[in-house]
């Protein structure tokens, strides 16, 4: 089976991932696959930061995949992303174009690089509800009762519950081996200082509020999406829904949401460090550099890897 290159651009929110990926796709005859857990949903453009105008460059529209493929109200998960990714990957490579995976949902990207087969294990809501009532210590004791368990972070209750869910499933089921196309990943990460990240996040938040992000949430509520479901779709939708329900003032909305997004960016960076500890090689780039410098650094690395 032939091995195709996969260029990956990751980074925390507001790091400029899409802008760099689009420029690279233009120069390298590429197409972009989104690795964003929220941009799959239609009618959720401003709050998810789709920035679809970014895909227009020098009179061309860069083809992009896994954006606007689901209706609001639907759910999306890692295994669904993997299925959609491989379909898009094959579509792109069959055209002899370069697939460029771009996004900040580290769990999605990591699942591809580590080939985590357990993402196919379905969610067991009843089991999760029961396990949520137990302490972390009790969950760890229960996990130790299974023979078919994997190494798990015992300090994370969420991961303990998922590990038990997987182990319980494997007691009664087997996972089919799926023949996937192989790829050679080259991973680049965009990194800013904490101060620059914060400034970019707050600037972008103001721009999106002015661009109609509150109206977008109103439309989703009128479409029939519940406030509880909006929490699932991320911070912007959660906080704006609470604001519309009268939980706090507009000024408090800006303050609370700005702080929450900055904290989210920090969690993204933490996850990327975890990926590195798991053996993923990330070539970090200074996101404050101009386009030409960034593209040159990427091109030099691709040349070393034999990709032109």
FENURCOR-V106984 format. One record per residue. N is the residue number from 1. RES is the residue in one small letter. SS is DSSP state (helix for helix, strand for strand, loop for the rest). PSI is psi as a letter, one per 20 degrees, with the letter a starting at -180 (* if undefined). BURIAL is # if it has 9 or more other ideal C-beta (glycine too) atoms within 8 Angstrom, else .. Layout:
BEGIN
n & res & ss & psi & burial
N & RES & SS & PSI & BURIAL
N & RES & SS & PSI & BURIAL
END
This chain:
BEGIN
n & res & ss & psi & burial
1 & x & loop & p & .
2 & x & loop & q & .
3 & x & strand & p & .
4 & x & strand & q & #
5 & x & strand & q & #
6 & x & strand & o & #
7 & x & strand & p & #
8 & x & strand & p & #
9 & x & strand & o & #
10 & x & strand & r & #
11 & x & strand & r & #
12 & x & loop & r & #
13 & x & loop & q & #
14 & x & loop & k & #
15 & x & loop & i & #
16 & x & loop & k & #
17 & x & helix & g & #
18 & x & helix & g & #
19 & x & helix & g & #
20 & x & helix & g & #
21 & x & helix & g & #
22 & x & helix & g & #
23 & x & helix & g & #
24 & x & helix & h & #
25 & x & helix & h & #
26 & x & helix & g & #
27 & x & helix & h & .
28 & x & helix & j & #
29 & x & loop & l & .
30 & x & strand & r & #
31 & x & strand & q & #
32 & x & strand & p & #
33 & x & strand & p & #
34 & x & strand & p & #
35 & x & loop & m & #
36 & x & loop & p & #
37 & x & loop & i & #
38 & x & loop & h & #
39 & x & loop & i & #
40 & x & loop & i & #
41 & x & strand & p & #
42 & x & loop & q & .
43 & x & loop & j & #
44 & x & loop & m & #
45 & x & loop & g & .
46 & x & loop & g & #
47 & x & loop & h & #
48 & x & loop & i & #
49 & x & loop & l & #
50 & x & loop & h & #
51 & x & loop & l & .
52 & x & helix & h & .
53 & x & helix & h & .
54 & x & helix & h & #
55 & x & helix & i & #
56 & x & strand & o & .
57 & x & strand & p & #
58 & x & loop & l & .
59 & x & loop & j & .
60 & x & strand & q & .
61 & x & strand & o & .
62 & x & loop & p & #
63 & x & loop & p & .
64 & x & strand & q & #
65 & x & strand & q & #
66 & x & loop & k & #
67 & x & loop & p & #
68 & x & loop & l & .
69 & x & loop & i & .
70 & x & strand & q & #
71 & x & loop & q & .
72 & x & loop & q & #
73 & x & loop & h & .
74 & x & loop & r & .
75 & x & loop & q & .
76 & x & loop & q & #
77 & x & loop & r & .
78 & x & helix & g & #
79 & x & helix & h & .
80 & x & helix & g & .
81 & x & helix & g & #
82 & x & helix & g & #
83 & x & helix & g & .
84 & x & helix & h & #
85 & x & helix & g & #
86 & x & helix & h & #
87 & x & helix & g & .
88 & x & helix & g & #
89 & x & helix & g & #
90 & x & helix & h & #
91 & x & helix & g & #
92 & x & helix & g & #
93 & x & helix & h & #
94 & x & helix & i & .
95 & x & loop & j & .
96 & x & loop & k & .
97 & x & loop & r & #
98 & x & strand & p & #
99 & x & strand & p & #
100 & x & strand & o & #
101 & x & strand & p & #
102 & x & strand & p & #
103 & x & strand & r & #
104 & x & loop & j & #
105 & x & loop & n & #
106 & x & helix & h & #
107 & x & helix & h & #
108 & x & helix & g & #
109 & x & helix & g & #
110 & x & helix & h & #
111 & x & helix & h & #
112 & x & helix & g & #
113 & x & helix & h & #
114 & x & loop & i & .
115 & x & loop & l & .
116 & x & loop & o & .
117 & x & helix & h & .
118 & x & helix & i & .
119 & x & helix & i & #
120 & x & helix & i & .
121 & x & loop & p & #
122 & x & loop & q & .
123 & x & loop & p & .
124 & x & loop & n & #
125 & x & helix & h & .
126 & x & helix & g & .
127 & x & helix & g & #
128 & x & helix & g & #
129 & x & helix & g & .
130 & x & helix & g & .
131 & x & helix & h & #
132 & x & helix & h & .
133 & x & loop & i & .
134 & x & loop & q & .
135 & x & loop & r & .
136 & x & helix & h & #
137 & x & helix & g & .
138 & x & helix & h & .
139 & x & helix & h & #
140 & x & helix & g & #
141 & x & helix & g & .
142 & x & helix & g & #
143 & x & helix & h & #
144 & x & loop & i & .
145 & x & loop & i & .
146 & x & loop & q & #
147 & x & loop & h & .
148 & x & loop & l & .
149 & x & loop & q & #
150 & x & loop & r & .
151 & x & loop & p & .
152 & x & loop & q & #
153 & x & loop & o & .
154 & x & loop & i & .
155 & x & loop & i & .
156 & x & loop & o & .
157 & x & helix & h & .
158 & x & helix & g & .
159 & x & helix & h & #
160 & x & helix & g & #
161 & x & helix & g & #
162 & x & helix & h & #
163 & x & helix & h & #
164 & x & helix & g & #
165 & x & helix & g & #
166 & x & helix & g & #
167 & x & helix & g & #
168 & x & helix & g & #
169 & x & helix & g & #
170 & x & helix & i & #
171 & x & helix & h & .
172 & x & helix & i & .
173 & x & loop & r & .
174 & x & loop & q & .
175 & x & loop & p & #
176 & x & loop & q & .
177 & x & loop & p & .
178 & x & loop & p & .
179 & x & loop & o & .
180 & x & loop & q & .
181 & x & loop & q & #
182 & x & strand & q & .
183 & x & strand & q & #
184 & x & strand & o & #
185 & x & strand & p & #
186 & x & strand & o & #
187 & x & strand & p & #
188 & x & strand & p & #
189 & x & strand & p & #
190 & x & strand & p & #
191 & x & strand & p & #
192 & x & loop & r & #
193 & x & loop & r & .
194 & x & helix & h & .
195 & x & helix & g & .
196 & x & helix & g & #
197 & x & helix & g & #
198 & x & helix & g & #
199 & x & helix & g & .
200 & x & helix & g & #
201 & x & helix & g & #
202 & x & helix & h & #
203 & x & helix & g & .
204 & x & helix & h & #
205 & x & helix & g & #
206 & x & helix & g & #
207 & x & helix & g & .
208 & x & helix & h & #
209 & x & helix & g & #
210 & x & helix & h & .
211 & x & loop & i & .
212 & x & loop & k & .
213 & x & helix & h & #
214 & x & helix & g & #
215 & x & helix & h & .
216 & x & helix & g & #
217 & x & helix & h & #
218 & x & helix & g & #
219 & x & helix & g & #
220 & x & helix & g & #
221 & x & helix & g & #
222 & x & helix & h & .
223 & x & helix & i & #
224 & x & loop & j & .
225 & x & loop & p & #
226 & x & loop & q & .
227 & x & helix & h & #
228 & x & helix & h & .
229 & x & helix & h & #
230 & x & helix & h & #
231 & x & helix & h & #
232 & x & helix & h & .
233 & x & loop & j & #
234 & x & loop & r & #
235 & x & helix & g & #
236 & x & helix & g & #
237 & x & helix & h & #
238 & x & helix & g & #
239 & x & helix & h & #
240 & x & helix & h & #
241 & x & helix & h & #
242 & x & helix & h & #
243 & x & helix & g & #
244 & x & helix & h & #
245 & x & loop & i & .
246 & x & loop & j & .
247 & x & loop & h & .
248 & x & loop & r & .
249 & x & loop & r & .
250 & x & helix & g & .
251 & x & helix & h & .
252 & x & helix & h & #
253 & x & helix & g & #
254 & x & helix & g & #
255 & x & helix & g & .
256 & x & helix & g & #
257 & x & helix & h & #
258 & x & helix & g & #
259 & x & helix & g & .
260 & x & helix & h & #
261 & x & helix & h & #
262 & x & helix & g & #
263 & x & helix & h & .
264 & x & helix & g & #
265 & x & helix & h & #
266 & x & helix & g & #
267 & x & helix & h & .
268 & x & helix & g & #
269 & x & helix & h & #
270 & x & helix & g & .
271 & x & helix & h & #
272 & x & helix & h & #
273 & x & helix & h & .
274 & x & helix & g & #
275 & x & helix & g & #
276 & x & helix & h & #
277 & x & helix & h & .
278 & x & loop & j & .
279 & x & loop & j & .
280 & x & loop & p & #
281 & x & loop & o & .
282 & x & strand & p & #
283 & x & strand & o & #
284 & x & strand & p & .
285 & x & strand & q & #
286 & x & strand & o & .
287 & x & loop & i & #
288 & x & loop & i & .
289 & x & loop & q & .
290 & x & loop & r & .
291 & x & helix & g & .
292 & x & helix & g & .
293 & x & helix & g & .
294 & x & helix & g & #
295 & x & helix & h & #
296 & x & helix & g & .
297 & x & helix & g & #
298 & x & helix & g & #
299 & x & helix & h & #
300 & x & helix & g & .
301 & x & helix & g & #
302 & x & helix & h & #
303 & x & helix & g & #
304 & x & helix & h & .
305 & x & loop & i & #
306 & x & loop & k & .
307 & x & loop & p & #
308 & x & loop & * & .
END
